[in-house]
Amino acid sequence: MNIVSNTSASNPYEISDALHTRYPYVEKTFQQKRDDDKYKVFKSFGHDGLRRNINALSDLNFEVEEKIKALKILAGQCAHSETKILCIKFGIVEGITYLLEANINETVNKFAAKIAESLAFLPQGREALAKAQTYSALVAIIQCQEGVADRVNACRSILMSSKSREGVQFLLNVNKNETQVSSIENAISNTMPRLTVVQVLSWVLNQETSLANDRLIYTALDALIQIGRVPEGRDEIAEAHTLMVVDQLLCRDNLGFQLQDGMFIPSPALSITRSAVSLIHKVSLDGEGKIQSGNLIIRLIQILHLAISVLDLNLIRVITSSLASIFVYVPSKKVALTKLKEGFSTSEDIGDLNAVVVLSSLLRLVDTEKELFENLKQVEVDSYENIRQNTVQALRIVCGLPECRILCLKTLKNEPHLLREVFSSTNLFFPYGNKNPDLLPEEYRFIHDDSITPKLSKENNETASDDDESNHSDSESDHDDDDDDAKSSKSHSSSSSSSSSSSSSSSNSSKKSHKSD
């Protein structure tokens, strides 16, 4: 029997078969909620829900808490590619740009920048962000000295956009028409001007004086590395004097190493050091950056010396490649002979270390400890070959200077095969094609009173002559054996012929005697 009460649904003691009429279940439908609470945000899906939450971003009637709730919902929904396209179509880029320019609080900026990072994954998103001047708003957020999370997300948005060449071009055009500043020091003032993307990222590296905000520094370095992949980006980085700031950053973090029990071990700042070295490598490829990178040779050699002590293959590979690029600039070769300063190493012969000595020692280590390098497996499988090729190339280029050449010869005089590898394809000793060793200067004859090239050629000739002599002796022995066989056959034939002649003579004598008888 069904017991249905005719009393109101608000009575807690009412019994009914229809659950929606019972007291605990009486609730408004979603449609009723949306109509009654026009200025509240609900977690809804579909086109209508997306459009309503996106419109809430720029609607002044919504409270800040409701805007934050809408940003969180949209940030989760933008993880899907199709939803990103719908959000762009419904005007989400204009909404987050409005919030970033308003700079309401750190939480709003953080989730708005997170949505911008998600949209920058698509080409349509990068184009929409550039058209709505969202990048300019992100630069303004990074310039703010309050908050860390929102600035990190803003840098991550720029990093995501810089992973494509099209996005780099969009970033380089940000605030180009504004008043330009010549250096970072002039940009830092009470009234901050509108900086370009490269300038504001360099400004971040100059402002953060501690590793408490290492995420922000690391993200800014990675964004600069991606921008440095194109020639225009490298020129922009060189104009902003970013390498000067990177040098100060490396010195501030003790080059990414710390002294413990008389030995240097990697510190938490080593990841920042790796990114800084990668940025130096990108900028040193061409243009003004190659000239500016020459001022960082001593710093790179210091880091290389410490990286060899801990066998950090990734860091060694990037530094050797950077040095090979920097040494192409002739004045940089002279810096290679500068002695390293004391205070960064526990080695006793620190006063004798320079770029040529460290690179020669690295080449000797790579040659003798090949199995050790191959078993580390820190980077790709061919890391050993990359390090060896980069080191040889750097030594070849820097040895174009006679002083560096002599020092390299002295350092590797006991390893002639390494000297052959370095100088085999160069004309450093015979630049005019004349192979006469008597024409060489006297300073190139300190190894066994001869230059390394004639010595190595002499060794090759001696080994070849030894092989020829051995082959000749073998052939002579075979020839002698053949002669002995021939002589024995001849003696055998002669003996047989003599025996036959003796027999014939005996027969003839017997015949004569028979006739006489």
Residue pairs with C-beta under 8 A, 6 or more apart in sequence:
2 17
3 15
4 15
4 16
4 17
5 11
5 14
5 15
5 16
7 14
8 14
9 16
9 21
9 22
9 23
9 26
10 23
10 26
11 23
12 23
14 21
14 22
14 23
16 22
19 25
20 26
28 36
30 42
30 44
33 40
33 42
34 42
34 44
34 52
38 61
39 59
39 61
39 62
39 63
39 66
40 66
41 52
41 53
41 56
41 62
41 66
41 67
41 69
41 70
41 73
42 49
43 73
44 52
44 53
45 77
47 86
50 74
50 77
50 83
50 86
50 87
50 90
51 90
53 70
53 73
53 74
54 70
54 74
54 87
54 90
54 91
54 92
54 95
55 91
55 95
56 62
56 66
56 67
56 70
57 67
57 70
57 71
57 92
57 95
57 96
57 98
57 99
58 94
58 95
58 98
58 99
62 70
64 104
64 105
64 108
67 99
67 104
67 108
68 107
68 108
68 111
71 96
71 99
71 108
71 111
71 112
71 115
72 111
74 87
74 92
74 115
75 111
75 114
75 115
75 118
77 83
77 87
78 84
78 87
78 92
78 115
78 118
78 119
79 118
81 122
84 118
84 119
84 121
84 122
84 125
85 122
85 124
87 119
88 119
88 122
88 124
88 125
88 128
92 115
92 119
93 116
93 119
93 125
93 128
93 129
93 131
93 132
93 134
94 132
96 112
96 113
96 115
96 116
96 134
97 132
97 133
97 134
97 137
99 108
99 109
99 112
100 109
100 112
100 113
100 116
100 134
100 137
100 138
100 140
100 141
101 137
101 140
102 108
103 109
103 140
103 141
103 144
106 146
106 147
106 149
106 150
107 150
109 141
109 147
109 150
109 153
109 154
110 147
110 149
110 150
110 153
113 138
113 141
113 150
113 153
113 154
113 156
113 157
114 153
114 156
114 157
116 129
116 134
116 138
116 154
116 157
117 153
117 156
117 157
117 160
118 125
119 125
119 126
119 128
119 129
120 126
120 129
120 157
120 160
120 161
120 167
121 160
123 164
123 166
126 161
126 164
126 166
126 167
126 170
127 170
128 134
129 135
129 161
129 170
130 170
130 173
135 158
135 161
135 170
135 171
135 174
135 197
136 174
136 175
136 194
138 154
138 157
138 158
139 154
139 174
139 175
139 194
139 195
139 196
139 197
139 200
140 194
141 150
141 151
141 154
142 151
142 154
142 155
142 200
142 201
142 204
143 192
143 195
143 200
143 203
144 150
144 151
145 207
148 213
148 215
148 216
151 204
151 216
152 215
152 216
152 219
155 201
155 204
155 216
155 219
155 220
155 223
156 219
158 171
158 197
158 201
158 223
159 219
159 222
159 223
159 226
160 167
161 167
161 168
161 170
161 171
162 168
162 171
162 223
162 226
162 227
163 226
165 229
165 230
168 226
168 227
168 229
168 230
168 232
168 233
169 230
169 232
171 197
171 227
172 196
172 197
172 198
172 227
172 232
172 233
172 236
174 196
174 197
175 194
175 195
175 196
175 197
176 196
178 193
178 194
179 193
179 194
180 196
181 187
181 193
181 195
181 199
183 240
183 241
184 199
184 202
184 203
184 206
184 240
184 241
184 245
187 193
187 195
187 199
187 203
188 203
188 206
188 207
195 203
196 236
196 240
197 223
197 227
198 224
198 227
198 233
198 236
198 237
198 240
198 242
199 240
201 220
201 223
201 224
201 242
202 224
202 237
202 240
202 241
202 242
202 245
204 216
204 217
204 220
205 217
205 220
205 221
205 242
205 245
205 246
205 249
206 245
206 248
208 216
208 217
209 252
211 217
211 253
211 268
211 269
211 272
214 268
214 269
214 272
217 249
217 272
218 271
218 272
218 275
221 272
221 275
221 276
221 278
221 279
222 275
224 237
224 242
224 279
225 275
225 278
225 279
225 282
227 233
227 236
227 237
228 234
228 237
228 279
228 282
228 283
229 282
231 286
231 287
234 282
234 283
234 285
234 286
234 287
234 289
235 287
235 288
235 289
237 243
237 279
237 283
237 289
238 283
238 287
238 288
238 289
238 292
239 288
241 292
242 279
242 283
243 279
243 280
243 283
243 289
243 292
243 293
243 295
243 296
244 292
246 276
246 279
246 280
246 296
247 295
247 296
247 299
249 272
249 276
250 256
250 273
250 276
250 299
250 303
251 299
253 267
253 269
253 272
253 273
254 267
254 269
255 273
255 299
255 302
255 303
255 306
255 344
256 266
256 267
256 269
256 270
256 271
256 272
256 273
256 274
256 303
256 306
257 264
257 265
257 266
257 267
257 270
257 306
257 310
258 264
258 265
258 266
258 267
259 346
262 346
263 309
263 346
264 306
264 309
264 310
264 345
264 346
265 310
266 310
266 312
270 312
270 315
273 303
273 315
274 314
274 315
274 318
277 300
277 303
277 315
277 318
277 319
277 322
278 318
280 293
280 296
280 300
280 322
281 318
281 321
281 322
281 325
283 289
283 290
283 292
283 293
284 290
284 293
284 322
284 325
284 326
285 325
290 325
290 326
290 328
290 329
291 329
293 322
293 325
293 326
293 332
294 326
294 329
294 331
294 332
294 335
296 326
297 323
297 326
297 332
297 335
297 336
297 338
297 355
298 335
298 338
298 340
298 341
300 319
300 322
300 323
300 326
301 323
301 340
301 353
301 354
301 355
301 358
302 340
302 341
302 344
302 345
303 315
303 319
304 315
304 316
304 319
304 320
304 323
304 358
304 362
305 340
305 344
305 345
305 353
305 358
306 344
306 345
307 315
307 316
307 319
308 316
308 358
308 361
308 362
308 365
311 372
311 373
311 376
312 378
313 373
313 376
313 378
313 379
313 383
313 387
314 378
314 379
314 383
316 362
316 387
317 379
317 383
317 386
317 387
317 390
320 359
320 362
320 387
320 390
320 391
320 394
321 386
321 390
323 355
323 359
323 390
323 394
323 398
324 390
324 393
324 394
324 397
326 332
327 333
327 336
327 394
327 397
327 398
328 397
333 397
333 398
333 400
333 401
333 404
334 401
335 355
336 354
336 355
336 356
336 398
336 401
336 404
337 354
337 355
337 356
337 401
337 403
337 404
337 407
338 354
338 355
339 351
339 352
339 353
339 354
340 350
340 353
340 354
342 350
342 351
345 353
347 353
354 407
355 398
356 395
356 398
356 399
356 404
356 407
356 408
356 411
357 407
357 411
359 391
359 394
359 395
359 398
360 395
360 408
360 411
360 412
361 411
362 387
362 391
363 388
363 391
363 392
363 395
363 412
363 418
363 422
364 412
364 415
364 418
366 373
366 384
366 387
366 388
366 391
367 388
367 415
367 417
367 418
370 384
373 383
373 384
373 387
374 384
380 386
392 421
392 422
395 408
395 422
396 422
396 423
396 425
396 426
398 404
398 408
399 405
399 408
399 422
399 423
399 426
399 428
400 428
402 443
405 428
406 443
406 444
408 419
408 422
409 419
409 444
409 446
409 447
409 452
410 446
412 418
412 419
412 422
413 419
413 447
416 452
416 455
416 456
416 459
419 452
419 456
420 456
423 429
423 452
423 453
427 433
429 440
429 444
429 451
429 452
429 453
430 440
430 453
437 445
437 450
437 451
437 453
437 454
440 451
444 451
444 452
445 451
447 455
448 455
450 458
